[in-house]
């Protein structure tokens, strides 16, 4: 099983490739949670993700023959970029298989770091199957995204940095996809600070580790469904699972709405952009998914900042909806002069800001003398939303909340 010595060796190998990322005390999230919150800003890492650490460590352990034959891997995006840059820095040819659904920004970034990109399948697991075919066909070395001890050791260098910066840390919160990141971090943390708690976080729609721990062995799930594409993995690693079971204190899950809220809050309050997978540790803390004490020193590891701009728009909207900052409603008006003005007056009195109005007389599900109206509204929180809906219903409007 992976040991501290492996992580220390990895630290030497990757020191000239991976940045030593900041550990930043957050007044905002400390005030909100009552804990002492320090954000590990691995989203500022080269390639925008922690993956460069494990990829560089693996590639630098290749034999001369393996390096000459090149490497191949599968990734939803972050590992792809890590392998591409690490291979380029070591003069090794790299081929990366990415799901056809991978964000275009991650595909372009991977190519820009020098790797050949092959698009295949609908998710990581399908891409991985094709990558193994290329491994056999072309004699390349497969660089696994998580189920490899040298990769796990490289990721564990984050744990060393956290303890170097903040030896009094009491809880470290880490995202889990296939388990490589948390296996490495937990190995480093538990070896040097056994009393420090390590909490893993998965998305509800990709909770393979949480389910595997309940059953006592690695289990695959049929499909993944989450905005956190970086941890959308159907099966925990065979090598990572024993490490998680032995060294991780708790594993919890968060919903996509909770992830979106955390991304939005980090943007608005922390001026920091993270992807969905990078936000899950903070989401778990904000939503009270695990028990902690007042003033407990907690480090959420924000381990990725590569988010597609189209997805970011959706995530921000979901975050605003979840926090009561945005609402879309539908109602039906009499098709007469002044009816829309009357509705707008109610909204104005309730101090709701109108983003957009769609006015439709052609819907066959409403009366001939009626018009359907959809409104996108900016609101100021959950209480404001409830007051607004009460005001509309008191004035006789039959209101349907769309989002």
C-alpha positions in Angstrom: 0.0 0.0 0.0 1.1 3.6 -0.7 3.3 5.0 2.1 4.7 8.4 3.1 8.1 7.5 1.6 6.4 7.3 -1.9 4.9 10.8 -1.4 8.3 12.2 -0.3 10.0 10.8 -3.4 7.2 12.3 -5.6 7.8 15.7 -4.0 11.4 15.7 -5.2 10.3 14.5 -8.7 7.6 17.1 -9.3 9.1 20.1 -7.6 10.2 21.8 -10.8 6.9 21.1 -12.6 4.1 21.6 -10.0 3.6 25.0 -8.3 3.5 25.3 -4.5 -0.1 26.6 -4.3 -1.4 29.0 -1.7 -3.3 28.2 1.5 -5.5 31.2 2.1 -7.4 32.0 5.3 -11.0 32.9 4.4 -12.7 35.5 6.6 -15.9 35.0 4.6 -16.3 31.3 4.9 -15.0 31.3 8.5 -17.7 33.8 9.4 -20.4 31.7 7.6 -19.4 28.4 9.1 -18.0 29.3 12.5 -14.9 27.2 11.7 -11.4 28.5 10.9 -11.4 28.0 7.1 -8.2 27.9 5.0 -8.7 27.3 1.3 -6.1 25.2 -0.4 -6.1 27.0 -3.8 -4.9 24.1 -6.0 -7.1 25.7 -8.7 -4.1 28.0 -9.2 -1.9 25.1 -10.2 -0.3 24.8 -13.6 -3.0 23.5 -16.1 -5.6 24.6 -13.5 -5.7 21.4 -11.6 -3.7 19.1 -9.2 -3.4 16.4 -11.9 0.0 17.7 -13.1 1.5 16.4 -9.8 0.5 12.7 -10.3 1.1 12.8 -14.1 4.6 14.2 -13.7 5.5 11.7 -11.0 4.4 8.8 -13.2 6.1 9.9 -16.3 9.4 10.6 -14.5 9.4 6.9 -13.4 9.3 5.6 -17.0 12.2 3.5 -18.3 14.1 4.8 -21.3 12.2 2.2 -23.5 8.8 3.2 -22.1 9.6 6.9 -22.6 10.6 6.3 -26.2 7.3 4.5 -26.9 5.2 7.3 -25.5 2.2 7.3 -23.1 -1.6 7.2 -23.5 -4.3 8.1 -21.0 -8.0 8.7 -20.7 -9.5 11.8 -19.0 -12.5 14.0 -18.8 -10.0 17.0 -19.0 -7.8 17.8 -16.0 -5.7 14.6 -16.1 -5.5 15.0 -19.9 -3.9 18.4 -19.4 -1.6 17.2 -16.7 -0.3 14.3 -18.8 0.1 16.5 -21.8 2.2 19.1 -20.0 4.2 16.6 -18.0 5.0 14.5 -21.1 6.0 17.6 -23.0 8.3 18.7 -20.2 9.9 15.3 -20.2 10.1 14.9 -24.0 7.6 12.1 -24.1 5.0 11.7 -26.8 1.4 11.7 -25.4 -1.9 10.6 -26.8 -5.1 11.4 -24.7 -8.5 9.9 -25.2 -11.3 12.2 -23.9 -15.1 11.6 -23.8 -17.0 13.2 -26.7 -18.8 15.2 -24.0 -15.6 16.8 -22.5 -15.7 20.6 -22.3 -14.3 22.2 -25.4 -12.0 24.4 -23.3 -10.3 21.3 -21.8 -9.9 19.7 -25.2 -8.3 22.8 -26.6 -6.0 23.2 -23.6 -4.9 19.6 -23.8 -3.9 20.0 -27.5 -2.1 23.3 -26.6 0.1 21.4 -24.2 1.3 19.2 -27.1 -0.8 16.0 -26.8 -2.8 14.3 -29.6 -6.4 14.2 -28.5 -8.8 11.3 -29.5 -12.5 11.9 -28.7 -14.3 8.6 -27.9 -17.4 7.6 -25.9 -19.9 9.4 -23.7 -18.0 9.3 -20.4 -14.6 8.6 -18.8 -15.1 4.8 -18.7 -15.8 4.6 -22.4 -12.7 6.8 -23.1 -10.6 4.5 -20.9 -11.6 1.4 -22.9 -10.4 3.1 -26.1 -7.2 4.2 -24.4 -6.3 0.7 -23.3 -6.9 -0.4 -26.9 -4.3 2.1 -28.0 -2.0 1.0 -25.3 -2.0 -2.5 -26.7 -1.9 -1.5 -30.4 0.9 1.1 -30.1 3.0 -0.2 -27.2 2.4 2.9 -25.1 2.5 3.1 -21.3 -1.0 3.8 -19.9 -0.9 6.6 -17.3 -4.0 6.0 -15.1 -5.9 9.0 -13.9 -6.0 7.7 -10.3 -5.5 3.9 -9.9 -1.7 4.0 -9.9 0.6 4.3 -6.8 3.0 6.8 -8.5 0.0 8.9 -9.5 -1.5 8.7 -6.0 1.9 9.7 -4.5 2.2 12.7 -6.8 -1.2 13.9 -5.7 -0.2 13.4 -2.1 2.3 16.2 -2.3 -0.7 18.5 -1.6 -1.0 17.0 1.8 2.6 17.7 2.5 2.1 21.4 1.5 -1.0 21.7 3.7 0.9 20.4 6.8 4.0 22.6 6.0 1.8 25.7 5.8 -0.7 24.8 8.6 0.6 22.1 11.0 -2.3 22.7 13.3 -4.9 21.7 10.7 -7.7 19.6 12.2 -9.7 18.5 9.2 -8.9 18.4 5.5 -11.8 18.0 3.0 -11.0 16.5 -0.4 -13.0 15.7 -3.6 -13.3 12.1 -4.6 -13.6 10.8 -8.1 -11.7 7.5 -8.5 -9.8 8.2 -5.3 -6.3 9.0 -6.4 -6.2 12.5 -4.9 -7.6 11.6 -1.5 -5.5 8.4 -1.3 -2.3 10.5 -1.7 -3.4 13.3 0.6 -4.7 10.9 3.3 -1.4 9.0 3.2 0.7 12.1 3.7 -1.7 13.6 6.4 -2.1 10.5 8.5 1.6 9.6 8.5 2.6 13.1 9.7 -0.4 14.1 11.7 -2.5 11.1 12.7 -5.1 13.1 14.6 -6.0 15.3 11.6 -9.3 14.2 10.1 -9.6 13.5 6.3 -13.1 13.9 4.9 -13.9 12.9 1.3 -16.7 14.4 -0.8 -18.5 13.0 -3.8 -21.3 14.2 -6.0 -24.6 12.5 -5.4 -24.7 11.6 -9.1 -21.3 9.8 -8.9 -21.1 8.3 -5.4 -19.2 5.1 -6.2 -16.9 5.4 -3.2 -19.7 6.1 -0.7 -21.6 3.0 -2.0 -18.5 0.9 -2.1 -17.7 1.7 1.5 -21.2 0.7 2.6 -20.8 -2.7 0.7 -17.2 -3.3 1.8 -15.7 -3.7 -1.7 -15.2 -1.6 -4.9 -18.5 -1.3 -6.7 -19.4 0.2 -10.0 -22.4 2.3 -10.7 -24.4 2.1 -13.9 -24.0 5.8 -14.9 -22.9 9.2 -13.6 -24.9 12.4 -13.7 -23.4 15.5 -12.2 -22.1 19.0 -13.1 -18.8 18.0 -11.4 -17.4 16.3 -14.5 -13.9 16.1 -12.9 -15.2 13.5 -10.4 -17.8 11.8 -12.7 -16.3 8.3 -12.4 -18.4 5.1 -12.3 -15.9 3.0 -10.3 -13.4 3.6 -7.5 -9.9 2.3 -8.1 -8.8 -1.1 -7.0 -5.6 0.4 -5.5 -7.2 3.5 -4.1 -10.1 1.8 -2.3 -8.0 0.1 0.4 -6.2 3.3 1.1 -9.5 5.2 1.4 -11.0 2.6 3.6 -8.0 2.6 6.0 -7.0 6.3 6.0 -10.1 8.4 5.2 -12.3 9.2 8.2 -15.6 10.0 6.5 -17.1 10.2 3.0 -20.1 12.4 2.3 -22.0 13.5 -0.8 -23.4 16.8 -2.1 -26.1 17.6 -4.7 -25.5 19.5 -7.9 -27.5 22.5 -6.5 -25.2 22.5 -3.5 -22.1 22.4 -5.7 -23.5 25.2 -7.9 -24.1 27.3 -4.8 -20.5 26.8 -3.6 -19.1 27.7 -7.1 -21.3 30.9 -7.1 -20.2 31.9 -3.5 -16.5 31.4 -4.3 -16.9 33.7 -7.3 -19.0 36.3 -5.6 -17.4 36.3 -2.1 -14.0 34.7 -2.6 -13.2 36.1 -6.1 -12.1 32.6 -7.0 -13.1 30.5 -10.0 -13.3 26.8 -9.5 -15.0 24.0 -11.4 -17.7 21.8 -9.9 -15.3 19.1 -8.8 -13.1 21.7 -7.1 -16.1 23.2 -5.2 -17.4 20.0 -3.6 -15.3 20.3 -0.4 -16.6 23.8 0.3 -20.1 22.7 -0.6 -19.9 19.9 2.0 -18.6 22.3 4.7 -21.3 25.0 3.9 -24.1 22.5 3.9 -23.0 20.8 7.2 -22.5 17.4 5.6 -20.0 16.5 8.4 -19.9 17.5 12.0 -17.2 20.0 13.1 -16.5 22.1 16.2 -16.6 25.9 16.5 -13.2 27.4 15.5 -12.1 24.0 14.1 -9.2 24.5 11.6 -10.5 23.1 8.3 -8.9 23.1 4.9 -11.2 22.5 1.9 -8.9 21.5 -1.0 -10.2 23.4 -4.1 -8.5 21.2 -6.6 -9.6 22.4 -10.0 -10.4 25.6 -11.8 -11.1 24.4 -15.4 -14.7 25.1 -16.0 -16.3 25.4 -19.5 -17.8 28.9 -19.9 -21.1 27.5 -21.1 -21.4 25.3 -18.1 -20.3 28.1 -15.9 -23.4 30.1 -17.0 -25.6 27.2 -16.1 -23.8 26.7 -12.7 -24.1 30.3 -11.8 -27.8 30.3 -12.6 -28.3 27.1 -10.6 -26.4 28.7 -7.7 -28.5 31.8 -7.8 -31.7 29.8 -7.9 -30.6 27.6 -4.9 -29.9 30.7 -2.9 -33.1 32.5 -3.8 -31.4 35.1 -6.0 -33.1 34.2 -9.2 -36.5 32.8 -10.1 -38.4 32.1 -13.3 -42.2 32.1 -13.0 -45.2 31.6 -15.3 -48.7 33.0 -15.0 -51.7 33.7 -17.2 -53.2 37.1 -17.8 -56.5 38.4 -19.3 -55.6 39.5 -22.8 -56.6 43.1 -22.3 -54.8 46.5 -22.2 -53.1 47.2 -18.9 -53.0 43.5 -17.7 -49.2 43.3 -18.0 -48.8 46.7 -16.4 -50.8 45.5 -13.4 -48.5 42.5 -13.0 -45.4 44.6 -13.3 -46.7 46.9 -10.6 -47.0 44.0 -8.2 -43.5 42.9 -9.0 -42.2 46.5 -8.6 -43.9 46.9 -5.2 -42.3 43.6 -4.1 -38.9 45.0 -5.3 -38.2 42.2 -7.8 -36.0 43.1 -10.7 -37.2 41.8 -14.1 -34.5 40.2 -16.3 -36.8 39.1 -19.1 -40.5 38.8 -20.1 -41.9 36.4 -22.6 -45.6 37.1 -23.6 -47.4 34.4 -25.6 -51.0 34.5 -26.9 -50.7 31.3 -29.0 -50.5 28.6 -26.4 -53.4 26.2 -27.0 -53.6 25.3 -23.4 -55.0 28.7 -22.3 -58.2 30.5 -23.1 -58.7 32.5 -26.3 -58.9 35.7 -24.3 -55.8 35.0 -22.2 -52.0 35.4 -22.6 -49.3 33.4 -21.0 -46.4 35.3 -19.4 -43.0 33.9 -18.3 -40.7 36.2 -16.3 -37.1 35.9 -15.2 -36.7 37.7 -11.9 -33.8 38.8 -9.7 -34.6 38.3 -6.1 -32.8 38.9 -2.8 -33.1 35.5 -1.0 -35.4 32.8 -0.1 -37.6 34.9 2.2 -37.9 37.5 -0.6 -39.0 34.8 -3.0 -41.7 33.6 -0.6 -43.0 37.2 0.0 -43.1 37.8 -3.8 -45.1 34.7 -4.5 -47.5 35.5 -1.6 -48.0 39.0 -3.0 -48.8 37.6 -6.5 -51.2 35.0 -5.2 -53.0 37.5 -2.9 -53.6 39.6 -6.0 -55.3 36.6 -7.8 -52.4 35.4 -10.0 -52.0 31.6 -10.4 -48.2 31.4 -10.4 -46.1 28.4 -11.5 -42.5 28.4 -10.4 -40.3 27.1 -13.3 -36.9 27.4 -11.7 
